[in-house]
Every structure is written in structure tokens, then in C-alpha cells.
Amino acid sequence: MVLDLVVIGTAITLGPLHNSAFILLLSSRRGVRKGLAFLLSWLANLITVIAVVVLLTGGQPPAHHSAPSTAAIAAKLAIGLGLVLYGAHRRRRPPRPHGPPRWAARIDNASWITAAGLAWLLQPWGLVGAGAATALQANLSTAADWLALTGYCLLATLSLIVMEMYAVWAPAVAEARLNALRDWLSRHQEQLIVTLSLLAGLWLTAVSIYELVT
């Protein structure tokens, strides 16, 4: 479970779409406040999903090869295959120019509520679902699994935490460097999406097949 959560959390935190949007928020008027709203909403979404899973299981993993366990593995397998197919599709299609999103022009006037809602919209729900299916195996009677779930939520939010802290402690330097990072993300967006989708998808597919046959 721990290794799966590390892979999923890393794929989530490296996603180019939400990171680019977050940098736009930080660069706007009252950007630090909007960024904080986005970050907290992002983290709250992850925690809520994990909390729902824990409530459903009572903090005890279902028995191996039981119906709930098999269903969770099958869901993870479906997500993995979906990511592989999505990555392969994005890789084959002709490259498209990526301009700034439509809402970017209105970002200065956006409220913190809008920023929080944007985090919900940009969350990679497929990967979040894979994290939820993996968390079904958590045994909350052990401190190690508590740490694993906490670490997963923080890892999936790590890029946002680092950029928010950078903007708070070194705003002048952070603005220039984060905008340069956003330009780089924009130029390499397709490659990043394809790479993350294929790697995460292949991992989830392989692990799920192994869990189903053993």
C-alpha cells in the first residue's frame, strides 16, 4: 500500500495543469491568499476522500479476495488501464498550441471562493480514485498506516505547499522564477501529461493484476 500511495501521490503533485493554475493565482492580486485557498481546498478534497474510505471500512482492511477487496483492486485496474489508454491517445494525437486558459484574464478579480473551487475542478480525480482504492487496504490500528495516509495527502499537495511558502518568504524572487516555471510547464505540458499518465497507469495496472492473481 505504501509504495502505491507514493507513486500515486507523486503523479498527482507533478501534474502540470494544477501547478500552472496555481502559479497564475499566486501572480494575481492578493495571490498569496488565493493560493492558500486553492491549497487548502486541494488538501481538503484529498482528506475527505480518504476519510470516506476509512468510514466505509471502519479502519480495517477487507479480507483478501473478499468482494470489497476484489472490487477495489478491479477499480484500481480500470483506472490504470484508463490512464494508459489516455496517455497513448495524447501521445498519438497532433500537438496543439496551449494558450492561457480563458479564466486567466479574470484571475485578478477572482475571489478566494473561486480559487478554492478551481482546486476542486483541477484535481486529477482518476488518480485520487486510485488513491482511495489503495487506502481501502489501510489498517488504522497501526501508526504506520496512519502515517502512510497522512504522507500521501501531503505528498500529493507538496508542489503547492512549496510554491506557497516560496511566495510568502521571497515574493519578488518567487514571482519571476515561478512564472518561468509556468512557461516551462506550458511548453512541456503534453509530454508531462503523457509521461505521468503512462507511468502511473502502467504501475497501477501491473500491481492490480498481481494482486488479483495472488
N, C-alpha and C positions, 0 to 999 in steps of 0.2 A: 504493500500500500504506500509506504513512504516514498519509494522511488517513483511510482506512478504519479504521486502528488507533486513531486519535484519537477518531473517532465511537464506536467500539465501547467503548473504554476509558472514555470519558465516560459512556456509558449504563450501564456496569457500576457505576462508582463512585457514581453518583447514585441507584442503586436504593434504595427506601425500606425494604424488608424486612430486608436485612442490616444497614443502618445503625441501624434501630430495635433490632434484636437486640444489636448491638454496644454501644449506649448502655446497654441493660439489664445487660449484662455489666460494663461499667465502673462502674455504680452498685451492684453487688453487693459482698459481702465479698471482699477480695483482688481487686477488679475490675481493677486495672491488670495483674496477672499473667494473669488470664483473657483480658483484652483483647489482651494481647501474644500469647498462644497462638492466639487467633482470627485475629489479623492475620497471624502467620507462616504459619499453615495456609492462609489465603486466598491469600497471595502464593506459597506453595509449590505450590499447585494450579495457579495460572496458569503458573508457571515450568515445571512438569512437563509440562503440555500443550504448551507451546511447544517444550520440549526433545524431546518425542516427535516433533513435526513436523520439527524440524531433523534428527533422526536418520534419519527416513524419507527426507528429501530429500538428505541429505548436505551441507546448507547451500547447495545450488544449486537455483534455481527450475526447475520443469519447463518444457519448451518451450511456447511459446504455441500453443494449440489442440491440444496433445497430450492423451492420455486422462487423465492425472493432473490436468493444469491444468483441463480441462473439468469433471472430476468435482468439483474443489474449488470452482469457480465455481457449479456446479449445487447443491452443498451450501449454499453461502452464499445462493443464491437461495431455496432451500427454507426456510432459517432466516428470511430476510427476509419471505417470504410468510407463514410461520407467525406471526411477530411481528405483522404487520399484522392477520391474522385474529384473533389473540388479543386485541390491543388493541381491535379493533372489537367483539368479543364482550363484553369487560369494559365497554366504553362503553355498550352497549345494555342490559345486564342491570340490574335494580333495585339500588340501593345497599344494602349490607349493613352492619350495625354491626360495627366492628372492636374487639373487646376484646383484652386482653393474651393472648398465646399461652399454651397450657396449661403449657409448661415454665417460664414466667416465675416461677411461685410457688416453683419448686425451684431457682432460679438461684443463691441464696446458697450452697447445698450442692454446686453443680456443681464438678467438677474441671477442671483445665486441659485434660485429655484430652477431656472433654465439650465444652469451649469450642472446641477445635480441630476436633472432629467436626461441630459446629454450623456452622462456616465452610464445610466441605465440602458440607453439606446445603443451605445457603442460597446457594451460588454460582449465579448465573444461567447454567446450563450451555448454554443456547441461544446466548447472546451469546459465551460462552467458545468454543463451537464455531465461531462465525463468526470469532472472532479467530484460531483455529487454521487455518481455511481461508484466511484472509488471509495468515497467516505463511508459508504454503506458497510465497509469492512471494519470500521473503527470500533475498538473496544474501549469505551470511556472509563472503564475501571482501572486503566493503566495510564500513568502520566505520559508515557511515550506517545500514545495515540493523541492525547490532548495537545502535546507539543507539535506533533505532525500536522494536525488540522490547523493549529494557530500559525505554524510556519508556512503552510500552503497559502492561507489568506494573505499573509504579509508578503510572501514571495510574489504572488500574483498582483500585488499593489506596489511592489518595490520601485519600479521606474517612476511612478507618480510621486512616491514619498521622497525619492532623491531629488527630483526636479523641483518639488515644492520647497524643500529645505534649501536648495541652492538659490532659488528666487528670493527667499526670505533673508538669507545671510549674505548674499553677494548680488543684489539686484542688478546693478549696472553690468557686471561681467556676465551674469546669468542670461540676461536678455539677448545679448549678442551671440553667445555660444548656443543657447537653446534654439534660437532662430536658425542658426547654421545647421543644427541637428535636424530641425524640421525640414529644411531644404534637402538635406541628405535623405531623410526618410521619404520625402515626396519623390525624389529621383529613383529610389530603390524600392518603392512600395510593392510593386508586383513581385520582384524577386523575394522580398521578405515574406509576403503572404504565401507564395508558392512553397518556399522552403519550410516555413513553420507548419503549414498545413500538411505537407508530405511527411516531415519528420514526426510530428505529433501523431498523425494518422497511422503511420506505419508502426510506431511504438504501441499505440493503443490496440491496433489490430492484432499484432503478434502476441502481446500479453494476454489479450482476451481469448484468443484461440488456445493458448497454452492453459489458461485457467479452465476452459471448458472441457479440455480433453484429459486433465489430470485430476 
